[in-house]
Amino acid sequence: MTQMYASADPVSKLPLCLIGFGNAGQAFCRMLLEQHDQVKSAYGVDLQVVAIATRSKGTLFDPAGLNLREVLADVDGSQRLSHRQTVFSDADPLTLIRQCGAKVMIELSTLSIEDGQPAISHIETAFDSGMHVITGNKGPLAWAYSRLKQIADLKALEFLHETTVMDGAPVFNLAKETLPGCKILGFKGILNSTTNFVLERMESGDDYDEALREAQRQGFAEADPSLDIDGWDAAAKTSALINVLMNGATTPLTIDRTGIAAITTEDISAARDLGGKLKLICEGRLEDGVAKGFVKPEFVSSKDLFSTVDATTSILCLHTDLMGEICMVERHPEIQQTAYGIFSDTLTLIRRLAAANRL
């Protein structure tokens, strides 16, 4: 990290509130522990998690900052937030957000494909409480991005969301920070690991059911894989990309969506005979000036870059007016990459607040 402050400069405390504490939240807290002193030295900021709210593990709050090592040990051991610094344990997330006094709310609750809730309400409440927001939940972007961004701008608050698509890969920062003057005209990507893995296993000879069971065994697919297999996760990511990068007004329900459940080994063989393979493609494009989204299995030639995207690898290609096509590949991401996406948003927030003398 670049040294931004002299050692004599005062240290600013930046209290964080986490809503959701699953694998991503826990991995982020481990990364925070590892990087805490470096962030403090480089940026003059003391990052402190003061509150954690979960749906099933309990709720923690301590205005002086939670001992994350003890919190993580508790969760690893009992799967509960039984940490001794608990001040109250029965508060609902909205009450916790209003009362915890944090400056930043990190929203990591479970995706609701139907309406983006309760994450949207969490974010609205945080903005009402004067808190900046970092989210790893694609639902709010897919269902209410324009409105939430407008609220944030009116209140001079930051709304960051790099982790929502392709984990920690800088998808949104690429477009916003490094392509000045460029307009995103469309995009195409492979953005769902489960379907990509299943199709690859079918190419290797498994039938659909065998491939899905293997995906579940390796942890790529949930016990109920319909969110992935039916294309809903891909539709939510497509909607989020359209709404943020193309100023669209889509939801997952308006995406033209077809999953992979109907694909047979015969379809796989036919694609191979034609010199390619089938991939679940996410696409956003302008039609008569309106941004529209599509998720469907498509034939990809073996000469196409997309044919090399294997297993849990993801790819996104942005089509721009001035820079042509730019492609980003994230190879075999794990929870570390997701945690980094949240961490990178935290550093982005610190830099922006420091630049505006708001720390």
N, C-alpha and C positions, 0 to 999 in steps of 0.2 A: 504494500500500500504506500501511496505517496504521503510523506509527512506534510500535514496541513497546519499543525499548530506547534508552537514551541512548547517545551515541557513546562514552562512557567505559566502558560495560559490556564485559566480556570476550566474545570471539567464540568460539562453540562450533563445532567441526568436525563435520560429519555426512557420513561416508563412505558412498558408494553403490556397489552392485554391480549391473550390468546383465546379465541373462541374455536374450540375443537382441539383435541390433543391425541390424534391418531398417529400413524407412522410418520407422516410428514411433520406434524408439530413436534414430535419427540426428536426426530432427526434434526430439525431446525434448532431446538434447544441444545442438543449436543454440539452442533456447529457453533452456536453462540458461546457456549462454554470454552470451546477451543480457541475462538477468535476474539473473545471479550477484551483481553488485555491489549491485543494489537489494535483493535478498533479504538480503544480508549487512548492509546498512545498516538495513533495516526490522525484521529479525528477530534480528539478532546471530548468524547462522548462516552458516558457510562450507561450501557444498555442494561436495563433491569426489567425482568418479567415480574409484574406485580399481581397479575391475575390470570387464572386459567379456568375456563368453563367447558364442561363436556356434557354430552348427552347421557353417558352411562357410567363414567368414572368418578363423578363428583366435581366439586368446584373449590378452587383455592383463591385466597386473596390476602395479600400482605402489602401494605403501602411502602414498606421498607425494602421490598423485593424478596421474592421467593428463592430459596436455596435450590437451584435447579438440579444439582447433583443428588440431593435427597429426594426431590420430586421424581426424577427419572428412576432412581432405585426403587421407590415405592411402586411405581407403575410396572416396572419390570417384575417385581416380586408378587404383588397382590392384584395387579390390574386395576387398582383404585388409587385415587388421589387422597391418601391418608396422611400426607405430610403434616408435621407438627405445627407449621406456621399457618394453618387454616384459621381464618378469622370468622368466616361463615361458610357453611357448606350447602345451604338450601336455596341460595339465590338463583333465579332464572337468569339466562344470559343477558337479557335486556336490562335487568336491574343491575347486574354486575357492570355492564358497560357504562351505565349512567353514574355509578357510585365509585368506581375504582380509581378515578383520577388519572388514568393513563393518558398519554399524549398520542399513542398509536394503538389502533386495534388491528390485530392480524386475524383475518377470518379464514378458518380452515375447516368449517363444518362440512358435512356430507352433501354432495350434489343432489338437488331435487330437480329432476328433468321436467316435471310438470309445470313449475312456476318460479323456480329459483329461490324459493323460501326454505328455511327462515333466514338464509344468508342475506337477502336483500334488506330485511328488517334490521338485522344486526348492523349492516353498513349505514342505513338511514339513521339509526339510533346513535351510532358513533359520530356521524357528521353533526347531528343535533347537539351532541355533547362536545363539539369542537375538537374531535380527534381525527388525525390522519388515518387512512385505511390502506392496508396491504391485504390483498386476498389471493388465495390459491384456488378459490372456488369459481369455476367457469360459469355457474348458474347466473349470478348477477350480471355478468357481461352479456350473456345470451338473452336475458330477459329484460334488463333495465339499464343497460350501459349509458345510454344518452341522458336519461333522467338523473342517474347517480353522478355522472360526470358534471352535469350542470349544477347540481347541488354543491359538489366539491368546489367547483370554480367560484360560485357565488360566495362561498364561505372562506375562500382562499386556503383550501385544504388539499392535501395530496391524495390521489387515488391511484394506487399502483397494483399491478396484476400480472407480472411477468410469468408466474408459475402456472397460469391457467392453461397454457398451450405449450407443449414440448418441454415441460418441466423447467429446468433452469436455462435453457437456450434463450438467448436474447431476441426473441421474435418481435416484440412490440418496441423494444429499444432500438432494434435495427432500423425499423421504419421511422421512428420518431426522432432519434438522435443522430443517425448516421446517413440518412438520405434526405437532406434538406432540399426542398423544392420539388421533390418527387411525389407524384400521385400514384397510389396503389390502384391499378386498374383491375386486378384480379389475383387469384392465387390457386395453387393446386398442391395437395399434400397427401401423405399417408400418415395418419395421426392417431391411430388406435392400435395398440400393441397386441391385444388379444386376437383381433381378427387377422392381423398380419401373421401372427404365429400359427393360428389355425390353418390358414391358407397354405402356409409353407409346409406344415406337417402333411396336409393333403397332397401337396406336390411330391412329398417323399413316399407316398403310398398309403397313409392312413385314410380311413373314411372320416366323414365329418364328426361322428360321435367319438371315435378314438382320438381325433385331434383335439376336440374340446376337452375331453377328460384329461389329456396330457397337459393342456393349458391350465386346467384347474389344479392338477397335481403340482405343477411348477409355480403356481401362485400368480399366473398371468390373468386368469379368469376367476371371477367370483363364483360362489356356489350357485347363485342365480346370475347367469352370464348375459341375460337379455339386454341389459344396458349397452353392452359392447356388441354382441352378435347382431342385434337388430338395428345397429347404427345410431343409437341415441347419443352415446358419448361423442361420436364423430360429428353428429349434427350439432351438439352443443358447442363443440370447438369451432365448427364452421361458422355458426351464428356469432360466436364471440369475435372471431377474426373479421367477419364482415362488418359488425357493428363498430369495432374499434378502428380498423384500418381503412374501411371504405365508407365510413359514416352511414352505415346501413341501419335498417329498422327491422331486423329479422328476429325470430325466435326459433328454438328447435322445432317447433310445430310447423313453421313455414318453410323449412328446408325440405327439398325434394329428396326423400330418404328411402334407400333400399339396403337391407342388411345382407348378411352372407349365409343365412340359415338354409336357403334354397339351393345353394351351390352343391353340385354333386362331383364325385370323382370323374364322371364322364365330362363335365364342364372343364375340370382341370386338365384332363387329357386332351380335349379339343384345343384349349389354349396352347398347350405344349406343342401340338402338331402344327399350329400356326406360327410357332417361333416366339412364344412369349408365355405369359402367366397372368393370372387374375389378381388384382389388388383392390382393396376398398379405398376408393379415392374421394377425398374431400375437395370441393371446388367452390370458389366464389367468383362470380363474374358479373359484369354489367350487361343488362338486357334492356334496351331502350332507356338507358340512363338510370335504371334501377338495379341495385345490387341484389343478386339472388344467389342462393346456395344449393349445392347438390352433394349428396353422399350416395355412392353406389359402387358396386363391383364393376371394374373395367378391365378390358384387355390391355396389357402393357407389353410392348415388344421387348425382347431380350436385349436389344440395342439401346433401350431407354434407361436413363439413370434410375428411374423408379424401380426397375426390375432388380436392382442390386440391394434394395432396402429389405433387409432380412429380419426375421424374428421381431424383437422389440425395438428395433431401430425406427426412427421417424424422419420424415423429410417434409420440408415446406419450401415451395418456390413462389416468390412474389413477382408478379408482372407489373412493372412500373412504366410510366410514360417517358422518363428521361434516361433511366439506367437499364432499361430492358429487363431481363429476367435474372433474379438472384435466388440461389438455392441454399438452404441450410440443412445440414444433416446432423442428427443427434444419435450416436451409436450406442445402443444397448444401455439406456439410462437406468439407474437404480434410485433408491430413495435419497441418496446423497445429492443427486442432481436436483431433485425436487426441493430439498432443504436449501440448496444453494440459490435457487430462484427466489425463495423468500428472503434469504440473507442478502442477495444482491439488491432487492427492492429496498431493504432496510438501509443499505449503504447509499442507494440513490436518494432516499428520503433525507438522510443526514446531509448529503452534499447540497441538496436543494435548500434545505433549511439554513445551512451555514451560509450559502451564497446570498440568502435574503436576510441574514442577521436575525433569524427567528429561532435559534437554538436556546 
